[in-house]
Amino acid sequence: MTHQDATAFAPPAPAKRRISMRRILLGGRVSDLGRFPRYLAFALMGGTLIWAPITGYLRTAPLSFKSQTSLILPGSGASASLNLNGIGQASSYANSAFSSNSVSPTETYKRLIGADRILEAAATSMGLSRQAFGKPRINLVDQTSLIHLEMTGGSAEDAQARGDALLAAFFAELDALRADEQNTREDSGLAAIADYRNSVAATRADIARLQDETGLVSSEQYDAMVETTRLLQSRVQDLAATLSEKTQSVASLEATLGLSASAAAATLKVYADAQFLTLTEEVGTQAAKLSEARSLFGEGHPKVQDARAAHAAATAAALRQAIAVTGLDQSQLSGLDLAPAGARAELLAQLVRMDAERAGIVQQHATLSARLAEDLTKQQTLAAAAARLQDLQRDFSVAEAVFATAIARTQSTKSDVYASYPLVQVLENPSLPDRPSSPNRKLAVAAGGAATMMMLLGLMLGWMRSALIGRLVGLRKAAA
């Protein structure tokens, strides 16, 4: 401490103990003016050290511009359903990108945007190297689906172009990833579709082979055959009952007339012949003459013999005509009813009709019985084949439905391109900055001003310390 300092800090007289702090400070400033050149030199040197780097940085630092871009991810899901009548149904559903708490699509896209291959593709599209293109600054906004991007360039247009190149590379990579996912799924589904196709073809071949072997086209054809056989069996049973009824009626009428149906038919046939009727009338005439002669003469009388001969001749002629008409011999003709006139003729005709109906029913019953036996045999033969054909057709329907559904599902998944990689949209295109982002002149000036103020404050405190400390020491000694 100099002599002047010691003198300045000498303890005052007791009468002047109550000196004000302002007097102390003023006294100190007056006595410390000799230090001013040193403080001024230090202030100039400090200001130079502060502002020289700032000024050099502002003069030499290259300008850089930042282009900002915003992306948004819609949060809704998507669903699609396809229903083909008689073929199958396929449906697809894509959950919302934000439905899972374990996976964040915005964080996924943030890492994807900063991937090396996307930056490399963007740099290549601008003819730059990966290092020269730079790396984007990516920010995620909390509680939103927004992604903010910043790209730095040497000019406003260059920064905007880099942002556009980055977006183009990002969306191209998204399309490539989605296409690769679809191709991978389609390739994995093609093997299953090929198996389904082979199953359908094998079942179809089995059905065709069984149809060729048995003649059955479908199980419905066998069902129709069973139903036809059942109806035929019922009809045969009805015909059997009708035949029994007709047979019983013919037998009863034959017993009543004492004549068989064939004899009744022959009788009606004979008496339907005009020549036979004429000969019958002649027989009757000769019989009357014979009876008249016998009543007048004896059996040996020539007139009786002549009448007998004429009657025998007429009878023989009638018999010959009956044989010619009916084709029966004499013994069979002897059993014919020679008096079919009146109601008896009607009964004979009814007997003939009933016998004819019975014969028709007999023939129909025999024919349908043979057909029924054939159908039953065929039905028993085809029973196992029909069951096998039904199983094959069911397998074919199932295989065809599965095959069609697999194809429909494969086609429907092509429309669901945002299942694994959600939809992302450009909310704000790369901006064209109107001022450089670096160097920040205002920030540099503010930092230099703050440093200068702190330096001046330090010098001021150093300027006041000597006088203030001396005064305080003097006051302490005076009080002691």
Buried (B, 14 or more C-beta within 10 A) or exposed (E): EEEEBEEBBEBEEEEEEEEEEEEBBEBBEEBBEEEEEEBEEBBEEBBEEBBEEBEEEBEEEEEBBBBBBBBBBBBEBBEEEBEEEEBBBBEBEBEBBBEEEEEBBBEBBBEBBBEEEBBBBBBBBBEBEBEEBBBBEBEBEEEEBBBBBBBBBEEBEBBBBBBBBBBBBBEBBBEEEBEEBBEEBBEEBEEBBEBBBEBBEEBBEBBEEBBEEBEBEBBEBBEEBBEEBEEBBEBBEEBBEBBEEBBEBBBEBBEEBEBBBBBBBBBBBBBEBEEBBEBBEBBEEBBEBBEEBBEEBEEEEEBBBEBBEBBEEBBEBBBEBBBEBBEBEEEBBEEBBBEBEEEBBEBBBBBBEBBBBBBEBBEBBEEBBEBBEEBEEBBEEBEEBBEBBBEBBEBBEEBBBBBBBBBBBBEBBEEBBBBBBBBBEEBEBBBEBEEBBEBBEEEBEEEBEEBBEEBBEEBEEEBBEBBBEBBEEBBEEEEE
